[in-house]
Amino acid sequence: MTAVIIGAGMHPWGKWGRPFTEYGVAAARAALADAGVAWSEIDYVVGANTIRNGYPGFIAGSTFAQALGWTGARIASCYAACASGAQALDLARTRILAGLSDLALVVGADAAPKGFFAPVGGDRPDDPDWLRFRLLGATNPAYFALYARRRMALYGSTPADFAAVKVKNAASGALNPNARYRKPVTAEEVLASPMVADPLRLMDICATSDGGAAVVLASADVARRRGIDAPVRLAAVSTVTPVFPNTTLELPGFATDSSLAVPPPERPFRAAIAHAAYEEAGLGPEDLSLAEVYDLSTALELDWMEDIGLCPPGEAEKLLRAGGGRVRVNPSGGLASFGEAIPAQAIAQVCELTWQLRGVAGARQVPGARAGLAVNQGLFGHGSAVVATT
């Protein structure tokens, strides 16, 4: 049995000042309409949680189900930080593959705070995420800057290299009606924007945004019975954890594991996320047409290009200067153009894969797209990668 994507929908990203539920419902209705499925036909709903939006955010599955209208459908809710959407997708896919569901709706939405993310309120001295803010003052941009500095030290990357990533993504985002930022920028504008965490400037770092995304999944047999002959195939979902010892610092950790007694694993965590998805799908980076990667910062996109196997370590800048290579990276515009709406962003990546593989992405269409990878990661060792194919 195969799980397929028969509907995709989004609420545009921005700062709208409305409850997150409205964004999720709008995205869900768009996905249902795209699939030609009535809400009453959905037998399983998975909500990706948004813990910054009160109790309704903690129980997003039932929140969206109630807002759309109680139907008796089974529900689930899950939180895995930025991997929430991928885990929600995996829950729905698993139920379909088990033959326990015919039509599943996966929804994620967020109403993000102003500025950069802060720890959830309250005193929690046993919470590493709370501690890294209180003890180190290590905001998310501070971590992004550390990764950027590491790249500069290892490979000689420059602020101009980072600016080139923003220029590329802004050009793509300008073509995307769901993007928050739809204006091309120049390298000079990036390099003149305010410094946030050296060496990263304001335009190097993604914003926090409101937005929503949803997909409708079905089995291939159910899709065929509904007259959908060539749906996008959900070929793999990777939600792997790191392998000890984790020798590369990961947000929000303070330190790495020692490799004195145990050698490092074959692959660092981020590379392992994509590798697991490739193995499950029976594909490799050479088979991709496009990749949606987790560009929390411009420097991190360069890291991800290497982590997913598009080029060897240290060569992403060279690939970018040569036009980006055969595989288009972040044709949606990426987080640079959208910002973070945490429970929605992995689902939004899958929406982009779906539209690209259908050939309906408009001016940003990747010609002849046949396979795509969406990859990011969540706090505390949550892997998140999805492979979709025609």
Phi, psi and omega per residue, in radians:
M1 nan 2.551 -3.124
T2 -2.207 2.420 3.032
A3 -1.625 2.384 -3.113
V4 -2.251 2.754 3.120
I5 -1.741 2.046 -3.110
I6 -1.957 -0.098 3.106
G7 -2.661 2.474 3.098
A8 -2.480 2.412 -3.137
G9 -2.682 2.655 -3.141
M10 -2.430 2.705 2.849
H11 -1.775 2.284 -3.089
P12 -0.944 2.524 3.099
W13 -1.346 2.605 3.090
G14 3.034 -2.725 2.976
K15 -2.208 1.541 -2.969
W16 -1.661 -0.359 3.111
G17 1.268 0.426 -3.136
R18 -1.979 2.850 3.089
P19 -1.078 2.537 -3.107
F20 -1.033 -0.522 -3.112
T21 -1.011 -0.652 -3.124
E22 -1.102 -0.684 3.136
Y23 -1.173 -0.732 -3.133
G24 -1.159 -0.724 3.128
V25 -1.127 -0.739 3.118
A26 -1.080 -0.757 3.115
A27 -1.138 -0.725 3.137
A28 -1.083 -0.796 3.136
R29 -1.109 -0.647 3.093
A30 -1.146 -0.717 3.128
A31 -1.165 -0.718 3.115
L32 -1.097 -0.760 3.120
A33 -1.115 -0.700 3.127
D34 -1.093 -0.640 -3.123
A35 -1.423 -0.276 -3.031
G36 1.218 0.575 -3.091
V37 -2.027 2.339 3.044
A38 -1.371 2.558 3.117
W39 -0.951 -0.651 -3.111
S40 -1.164 -0.278 3.122
E41 -1.481 -0.290 -3.125
I42 -1.230 2.232 -3.125
D43 -1.873 -0.070 -3.135
Y44 -2.625 2.268 -3.129
V45 -2.177 2.263 3.062
V46 -2.104 2.186 3.079
G47 -1.858 2.254 2.991
A48 -1.433 2.202 -2.954
N49 -1.371 2.651 3.008
T50 -2.167 1.786 -2.974
I51 -1.320 -0.125 3.140
R52 -1.614 0.115 -3.061
N53 -2.137 0.636 3.016
G54 1.301 -2.987 -3.076
Y55 -1.016 -0.702 3.082
P56 -0.984 -0.568 3.118
G57 -1.229 -0.550 3.119
F58 -1.267 -0.374 -3.121
I59 -2.148 0.900 -2.980
A60 -1.019 -0.622 3.135
G61 -0.983 -0.881 -3.129
S62 -1.289 -0.523 3.097
T63 -1.072 -0.833 3.127
F64 -1.204 -0.678 -3.142
A65 -1.094 -0.719 3.116
Q66 -1.168 -0.727 -3.110
A67 -1.140 -0.600 3.112
L68 -1.408 -0.346 3.121
G69 2.024 2.075 -3.113
W70 -0.961 2.294 3.111
T71 -2.278 -0.017 -3.064
G72 1.512 0.063 3.135
A73 -1.103 2.609 3.024
R74 -1.266 2.646 -3.079
I75 -2.382 2.824 2.961
A76 -2.614 2.683 3.055
S77 -2.305 2.523 -3.137
C78 -2.599 2.613 3.075
Y79 -2.292 2.229 3.068
A80 -2.549 0.708 -3.086
A81 0.938 -2.308 -3.061
C82 -1.223 -0.184 3.070
A83 -1.612 0.088 -3.066
S84 -0.985 -0.787 -3.101
G85 -1.101 -0.694 3.132
A86 -1.186 -0.695 3.094
Q87 -1.157 -0.672 3.081
A88 -1.072 -0.743 3.114
L89 -1.090 -0.708 -3.131
D90 -1.156 -0.650 3.084
L91 -1.053 -0.805 -3.124
A92 -1.163 -0.754 3.130
R93 -1.062 -0.754 -3.119
T94 -1.064 -0.739 -3.139
R95 -1.152 -0.651 3.094
I96 -1.164 -0.793 -3.136
L97 -1.114 -0.491 3.104
A98 -1.387 -0.091 -3.116
G99 1.353 0.290 -3.098
L100 -1.690 -0.131 3.133
S101 -2.510 2.509 3.069
D102 -1.725 -0.749 -3.079
L103 -2.367 2.103 -3.086
A104 -2.147 2.481 3.100
L105 -1.979 2.235 3.107
V106 -2.027 2.192 -3.044
V107 -2.313 2.427 2.987
G108 -2.431 2.452 3.129
A109 -2.706 2.716 -3.118
D110 -2.608 2.568 2.921
A111 -2.060 1.715 -2.949
A112 -1.457 2.717 3.126
P113 -1.273 2.865 3.044
K114 -1.222 2.488 3.124
G115 1.363 -2.775 -3.117
F116 -1.482 2.790 -3.100
F117 -1.129 2.445 3.067
A118 -2.031 2.914 3.119
P119 -1.161 2.677 3.045
V120 -1.075 2.508 -3.029
G121 -1.063 2.805 3.129
G122 1.778 2.875 3.117
D123 -1.722 2.089 -3.103
R124 -2.413 1.372 -3.065
P125 -1.158 -0.124 3.064
D126 -1.768 0.166 -3.103
D127 -1.810 1.950 -3.109
P128 -1.024 -0.565 -3.126
D129 -1.202 -0.698 3.083
W130 -1.156 -0.740 -3.088
L131 -1.125 -0.660 -3.060
R132 -1.197 -0.480 3.027
F133 -1.312 -0.827 -3.029
R134 -1.303 -0.673 -3.077
L135 -1.553 -0.668 -3.055
L136 -1.847 -0.325 -2.980
G137 1.120 0.496 -3.035
A138 -1.551 1.565 3.054
T139 -1.240 2.951 3.089
N140 -0.998 -0.820 3.114
P141 -1.025 -0.515 3.091
A142 -1.130 -0.717 3.069
Y143 -1.123 -0.774 -3.140
F144 -1.014 -0.671 -3.140
A145 -1.179 -0.658 3.090
L146 -1.081 -0.759 3.089
Y147 -1.078 -0.712 3.131
A148 -1.112 -0.774 3.116
R149 -1.092 -0.674 3.094
R150 -1.053 -0.770 -3.140
R151 -1.117 -0.712 3.110
M152 -1.092 -0.713 -3.116
A153 -1.213 -0.677 -3.078
L154 -1.383 -0.704 -2.929
Y155 -2.137 -0.029 3.138
G156 1.343 0.365 3.108
S157 -1.061 2.669 -3.110
T158 -2.206 2.813 3.038
P159 -0.976 -0.536 3.096
A160 -1.164 -0.616 3.056
D161 -1.099 -0.757 3.140
F162 -1.124 -0.735 -3.139
A163 -1.056 -0.605 -3.136
A164 -1.103 -0.566 3.089
V165 -1.137 -0.796 3.120
K166 -1.078 -0.736 3.131
V167 -1.037 -0.793 3.122
K168 -1.069 -0.847 -3.080
N169 -1.210 -0.630 3.111
A170 -1.130 -0.628 3.108
A171 -1.122 -0.678 3.090
S172 -1.243 -0.768 -3.138
G173 -1.064 -0.538 3.126
A174 -1.096 -0.354 -3.125
L175 -1.687 0.005 -3.013
N176 -1.896 1.987 -3.101
P177 -1.143 -0.292 3.125
N178 -1.594 -0.139 -3.088
A179 -1.296 2.638 3.086
R180 -1.365 -0.760 -3.116
Y181 -1.838 2.026 -3.024
R182 -2.182 0.800 -3.136
K183 -2.323 2.199 3.051
P184 -1.081 2.636 3.105
V185 -2.273 2.831 3.072
T186 -1.829 2.810 3.083
A187 -1.057 -0.622 3.127
E188 -1.095 -0.686 3.113
E189 -1.159 -0.701 3.106
V190 -1.087 -0.832 -3.067
L191 -1.253 -0.271 3.099
A192 -1.707 -0.086 3.140
S193 -1.261 2.779 -3.034
P194 -1.063 2.508 3.070
M195 -1.266 2.299 3.113
V196 -1.870 -0.970 3.110
A197 -2.544 1.803 -3.021
D198 -0.876 2.161 0.286
P199 -1.739 0.220 -3.020
L200 -1.608 2.289 3.108
R201 -1.728 3.024 -3.041
L202 -0.951 -0.726 -3.087
M203 -1.410 -0.041 3.018
D204 -1.511 -0.260 -2.958
I205 -2.022 2.415 -3.130
C206 -1.304 2.646 3.128
A207 -1.458 3.082 2.921
T208 -1.784 2.373 -2.977
S209 -2.368 2.820 2.895
D210 -1.621 2.526 3.097
G211 3.019 2.986 3.132
G212 -2.625 2.693 3.108
A213 -2.604 2.638 -3.116
A214 -2.670 2.621 3.015
V215 -2.370 2.671 3.032
V216 -1.931 2.207 3.109
L217 -1.919 2.628 3.066
A218 -2.588 2.926 2.952
S219 -1.353 2.764 3.121
A220 -1.051 -0.628 3.137
D221 -1.154 -0.760 3.124
V222 -1.120 -0.737 3.110
A223 -1.050 -0.751 -3.128
R224 -1.100 -0.739 3.129
R225 -1.124 -0.421 3.125
R226 -1.591 0.130 3.086
G227 1.460 0.268 3.115
I228 -1.732 1.791 -2.969
D229 -1.529 -0.478 -3.070
A230 -2.345 1.103 -3.138
P231 -1.294 2.850 3.049
V232 -1.286 2.287 -3.075
R233 -1.609 2.291 3.059
L234 -1.504 1.651 -2.941
A235 -1.449 -0.442 -3.104
A236 -2.875 2.557 2.946
V237 -2.338 2.116 -3.131
S238 -1.890 2.136 3.073
T239 -2.201 0.705 -3.027
V240 -1.224 2.776 3.031
T241 -1.806 2.897 3.085
P242 -1.131 2.850 3.031
V243 -1.883 2.309 3.108
F244 -1.234 2.410 -0.049
P245 -1.521 2.385 3.114
N246 -1.511 1.773 -2.941
T247 -1.669 0.045 3.053
T248 -1.996 2.259 -3.093
L249 -1.033 2.310 3.125
E250 -2.137 2.319 3.029
L251 -0.949 2.272 0.077
P252 -1.800 0.507 -3.057
G253 -1.152 2.706 3.106
F254 -1.650 -0.457 -3.019
A255 -2.633 2.975 3.102
T256 -1.820 2.934 3.038
D257 -1.345 2.618 3.091
S258 -1.373 2.482 3.061
S259 -1.959 0.401 3.139
L260 -1.194 -0.714 -3.085
A261 -1.701 -0.508 -3.114
V262 -2.188 2.252 -3.115
P263 -1.191 2.717 3.109
P264 -1.068 2.695 3.103
P265 -1.170 2.934 -3.110
E266 -1.048 -0.631 -3.115
R267 -2.287 2.482 2.969
P268 -1.164 2.893 -2.967
F269 -0.964 -0.887 -3.050
R270 -1.073 -0.720 3.107
A271 -1.146 -0.582 -3.135
A272 -1.180 -0.561 3.125
I273 -1.046 -0.888 -3.131
A274 -1.185 -0.700 -3.112
H275 -1.038 -0.730 -3.141
A276 -1.105 -0.669 3.107
A277 -1.175 -0.739 3.101
Y278 -1.042 -0.794 -3.117
E279 -1.048 -0.770 -3.118
E280 -1.162 -0.659 -3.102
A281 -1.402 -0.270 -3.064
G282 1.252 0.510 -3.126
L283 -2.230 3.032 3.036
G284 -2.422 3.071 -3.136
P285 -1.010 -0.480 3.138
E286 -1.186 -0.273 -3.130
D287 -1.613 -0.163 -3.057
L288 -1.306 2.607 2.950
S289 -1.800 -0.528 -3.122
L290 -2.687 2.830 3.082
A291 -2.524 2.284 2.988
E292 -1.751 2.001 -3.062
V293 -2.067 2.874 -2.914
Y294 -1.532 1.386 -3.050
D295 -1.532 1.157 3.022
L296 -0.981 -0.549 3.000
S297 -2.474 2.870 3.113
T298 -1.068 -0.687 -3.137
A299 -1.143 -0.654 3.141
L300 -1.154 -0.551 3.078
E301 -1.071 -0.692 3.095
L302 -1.077 -0.734 3.074
D303 -1.035 -0.805 -3.093
W304 -1.117 -0.634 3.107
M305 -0.985 -0.647 3.108
E306 -1.376 -0.681 -3.115
D307 -1.080 -0.581 -3.115
I308 -1.605 0.095 2.980
G309 1.520 0.313 3.132
L310 -1.309 -0.397 3.110
C311 -2.825 2.858 3.107
P312 -1.188 2.812 3.093
P313 -0.953 2.346 3.101
G314 1.544 -0.001 -3.059
E315 -1.984 0.143 -3.112
A316 -1.128 -0.667 3.136
E317 -1.085 -0.749 3.128
K318 -1.071 -0.742 3.125
L319 -1.113 -0.742 -3.140
L320 -1.115 -0.744 3.140
R321 -1.121 -0.488 -3.133
A322 -1.473 0.153 3.107
G323 1.853 0.019 3.062
G324 1.702 -0.194 3.127
G325 1.451 -3.057 -3.060
R326 -1.228 -0.580 -3.079
V327 -1.581 2.100 3.101
R328 -1.297 2.256 -3.132
V329 -1.863 2.197 -3.136
N330 0.945 0.968 3.054
P331 -1.133 -0.298 3.067
S332 -1.232 -0.377 -2.952
G333 1.889 -0.225 3.072
G334 1.128 -3.039 3.097
L335 -1.113 -0.395 3.066
A336 -1.011 -0.588 -3.111
S337 -1.737 -0.356 -3.093
F338 -1.795 -0.726 -2.904
G339 1.449 3.052 -3.098
E340 -1.653 2.110 2.854
A341 -2.083 1.568 -2.735
I342 -0.872 -0.912 -3.086
P343 -1.252 -0.283 -3.045
A344 -1.664 -0.368 -2.874
Q345 -1.218 -0.649 3.088
A346 -1.172 -0.595 3.086
I347 -1.223 -0.692 3.100
A348 -1.056 -0.683 3.081
Q349 -1.037 -0.713 -3.131
V350 -1.210 -0.606 3.030
C351 -1.015 -0.788 3.141
E352 -1.094 -0.771 3.075
L353 -0.993 -0.773 -3.106
T354 -1.051 -0.854 -3.112
W355 -1.153 -0.686 3.122
Q356 -1.130 -0.753 -3.102
L357 -1.262 -0.415 3.019
R358 -1.382 -0.322 -3.090
G359 1.397 0.512 -3.068
V360 -2.108 0.422 -3.065
A361 -1.500 0.134 3.031
G362 1.174 -2.396 -3.025
A363 -1.147 -0.334 -3.140
R364 -1.708 0.186 -3.067
Q365 -1.050 2.325 3.004
V366 -1.490 2.036 -3.064
P367 -1.035 2.316 3.044
G368 1.130 0.505 -3.087
A369 -1.057 2.272 -3.109
R370 -2.173 -0.469 -3.127
A371 -2.635 2.464 -3.134
G372 -2.448 2.620 3.096
L373 -2.060 2.345 2.981
A374 -2.051 2.226 -3.029
V375 -2.473 2.397 2.947
N376 -2.735 -2.933 3.081
Q377 -2.616 2.724 3.101
G378 -1.907 2.845 3.072
L379 -0.970 2.694 3.016
F380 1.099 0.648 2.983
G381 1.354 0.637 3.052
H382 -1.717 1.909 3.052
G383 -1.312 2.719 3.137
S384 -2.745 1.824 3.052
A385 -2.558 2.494 -3.139
V386 -2.336 2.334 3.003
V387 -1.971 2.260 3.085
A388 -2.178 2.525 -3.098
T389 -2.419 2.864 3.043
T390 -1.406 nan nan
